[in-house]
Amino acid sequence: MRLVCISDTHGFHRQLDVPEAEILIHAGDFSTPRATVEELDDFNAWLGELPHRHKIVVAGNHDKLFAIQPELARARLSAAIYLEQSAVMIEGLRFWGCPVTPVLPSMAFAVARGDAAKFWDKIPAQTDVLITHGPPFGILDKEDIWREHMGCVQLNKAVQRVRPRLHVFGHVHGGRGREVGPNGTHFVNCAALRSNLLHPPIVVEIDAEITLKETKRHFV
């Protein structure tokens, strides 16, 4: 099974060269700070043009329409499966997604640090692929200009409990990369936009083992 993982495109989705895969995952922040209906419609149209059999989307802190007008936003995202504290089974893999992130209160799906456990407690024990917008604490969660970890401590604890095969996220643009945890979980921070550089999607192949691939990046 081949998955292509993207996050934090912030309106530049049409400039990406998206590799072929069975499943496309977008882990949030496809909107600009304006978060307009027109942006959502363009993002949905772009998804509909892609050949991937299955597309999964989780919102991010900039995707405000999904927080303030959820029925409208979900109805307009017709080209993908939208996950918000919910699960879906696709071709034998169990996916669970959630947009909650410890960020400023003015942002979408914001929670105060230390208050997110009630969301992560809902992650099913048998999850194969976990999709969150933000990272777990200590894993691919540092920006270049800040030395502090920006991830969620309670999410890290939940990942240790569930032990998904793959955890896909973004949000911390400078933390983009890949890492394998001590329990065998593969972590992918697939944030695309960093400064003026648009990074490519990260490709993951899952069967008996997980392999990670990446294509070249380009400037925007």
C-alpha positions in Angstrom: 0.0 0.0 0.0 1.4 3.3 -1.1 0.5 6.6 0.8 1.5 10.1 -0.1 1.5 12.5 2.8 1.2 16.3 2.7 0.5 19.0 5.2 0.7 22.8 5.6 0.3 23.8 1.9 -1.4 27.1 2.8 -2.9 27.7 -0.6 0.1 26.4 -2.7 -1.4 22.9 -3.3 -1.6 23.4 -7.0 2.2 24.0 -7.2 2.9 20.5 -5.8 4.0 17.6 -7.9 2.0 14.8 -6.2 3.3 11.3 -6.7 1.0 8.4 -7.5 -0.3 6.4 -4.6 -3.4 4.5 -3.5 -4.1 6.9 -0.7 -3.4 10.7 -0.3 -3.3 12.2 3.2 -3.4 15.9 3.9 -2.8 16.6 7.6 -4.2 20.1 7.7 -3.5 23.8 7.0 -4.5 23.8 3.4 -5.9 27.3 3.9 -4.2 30.7 4.0 -5.0 32.9 7.1 -8.1 34.2 5.2 -9.7 30.7 5.2 -12.3 31.6 2.6 -15.0 29.4 1.0 -13.3 30.1 -2.3 -10.0 28.6 -1.0 -11.8 25.5 0.2 -13.6 25.1 -3.1 -10.3 25.4 -5.0 -8.7 22.8 -2.6 -11.6 20.5 -3.1 -11.4 20.9 -6.9 -7.7 20.1 -6.9 -8.3 17.0 -4.8 -10.9 15.9 -7.3 -8.4 16.2 -10.2 -5.9 13.9 -8.5 -5.9 10.2 -9.5 -5.6 8.7 -6.0 -8.3 6.2 -5.2 -8.7 7.5 -1.6 -8.1 10.9 -0.2 -8.1 11.7 3.6 -8.1 15.2 5.0 -7.7 16.4 8.6 -8.1 20.2 9.3 -5.5 22.4 10.8 -5.4 25.5 12.9 -5.7 27.7 9.8 -8.7 25.8 8.4 -11.2 27.9 10.4 -14.2 27.1 8.3 -14.2 23.6 9.7 -14.4 25.0 13.2 -16.9 27.9 12.7 -19.1 26.5 9.9 -18.5 22.8 10.1 -21.6 21.7 8.1 -20.8 24.0 5.2 -17.1 23.1 5.2 -17.8 19.3 5.3 -20.4 19.6 2.5 -17.9 21.5 0.3 -15.1 19.0 0.9 -16.7 16.4 -1.4 -13.5 15.0 -2.9 -12.1 13.5 0.3 -12.9 11.7 3.5 -12.7 14.2 6.3 -11.7 13.0 9.7 -12.4 14.9 13.0 -12.0 12.6 16.0 -13.2 9.8 13.7 -11.9 6.7 11.9 -12.2 5.0 8.6 -11.1 1.6 7.3 -9.5 1.7 3.8 -8.1 -1.4 2.1 -7.4 -3.1 5.4 -5.8 -0.1 7.1 -7.4 1.6 10.1 -7.1 5.4 10.0 -8.0 7.9 12.8 -7.7 11.6 12.5 -8.0 14.7 14.7 -7.3 18.4 14.1 -6.8 19.5 17.7 -3.5 21.3 18.4 -2.1 23.3 21.3 -2.1 26.7 19.7 -3.3 30.3 20.3 -7.0 30.4 21.3 -7.8 32.5 18.2 -6.9 29.6 16.0 -9.2 26.7 14.9 -9.3 23.6 17.0 -7.1 25.2 19.7 -6.7 23.7 23.1 -4.6 24.8 26.0 -1.5 22.8 26.7 -2.4 20.0 29.1 -6.1 19.9 28.1 -5.9 17.6 25.0 -5.9 14.2 26.7 -9.7 13.9 26.4 -9.3 14.0 22.6 -6.3 11.5 22.5 -8.1 9.1 24.8 -10.5 8.5 21.9 -7.8 7.1 19.6 -8.8 3.4 19.0 -6.3 0.9 20.2 -6.2 -0.8 16.8 -5.3 2.3 14.8 -2.8 1.6 12.0 -2.3 5.2 10.7 -2.8 8.1 13.1 -3.3 11.5 11.5 -3.1 14.7 13.6 -2.3 18.2 12.6 0.3 18.8 15.3 3.2 16.6 16.4 3.7 14.7 19.6 6.1 16.2 22.1 9.7 15.6 21.4 9.3 14.2 17.9 9.9 16.4 14.8 8.4 19.3 16.7 11.1 22.1 16.7 11.3 25.2 14.6 14.7 26.4 13.5 14.4 29.7 15.4 13.1 28.2 18.6 14.8 25.5 20.6 11.7 24.5 22.6 9.7 21.4 21.7 6.3 22.5 20.4 4.5 19.2 20.4 1.8 17.8 22.7 2.9 15.8 25.7 -0.4 14.0 26.0 -0.4 13.1 22.3 3.0 11.5 22.8 1.6 9.4 25.7 -1.3 8.4 23.5 1.0 7.3 20.7 2.9 5.2 23.2 -0.3 3.6 24.3 -1.8 2.9 20.8 1.5 2.2 18.9 0.2 3.0 15.4 2.4 1.8 12.6 2.4 5.3 11.1 1.8 8.8 12.6 1.4 11.6 10.0 1.3 15.3 11.1 2.6 18.7 10.2 2.0 22.2 11.9 5.7 22.7 13.0 7.1 23.5 9.6 10.7 23.5 10.8 10.3 20.0 12.2 9.7 18.5 8.7 11.2 15.0 8.5 10.9 11.4 9.3 11.8 9.4 12.4 11.2 5.9 13.8 10.3 5.7 17.5 11.4 3.0 20.0 8.1 1.2 19.8 8.4 0.9 16.0 6.0 3.7 15.1 7.1 5.7 12.0 6.6 9.4 12.4 6.2 11.7 9.4 6.1 15.5 9.6 5.1 16.3 6.1 4.8 20.1 6.3 5.2 21.4 2.8 5.7 25.1 3.1 8.7 26.4 4.9 9.9 30.0 4.4 9.7 30.4 0.6 10.5 26.8 -0.1 7.7 24.3 -1.0 8.8 20.8 -0.1 7.4 17.8 -1.8 5.0 15.2 -0.4 6.5 12.3 1.5 5.7 8.8 0.2 5.2 5.9 2.5 4.8 2.3 1.5 3.2 -0.1 4.0 3.2 -3.9 3.8 5.4 -6.1 6.0 7.6 -3.1 6.6 7.3 0.7 6.1 9.6 2.6 3.8 9.8 6.3 3.2 10.5 8.1 0.0 10.7 11.8 -0.9 10.9 13.6 -4.2 12.7 16.9 -5.0 11.6 20.3 -3.6 11.2 23.6 -5.4 10.8 27.3 -4.7 7.5 29.1 -4.7 
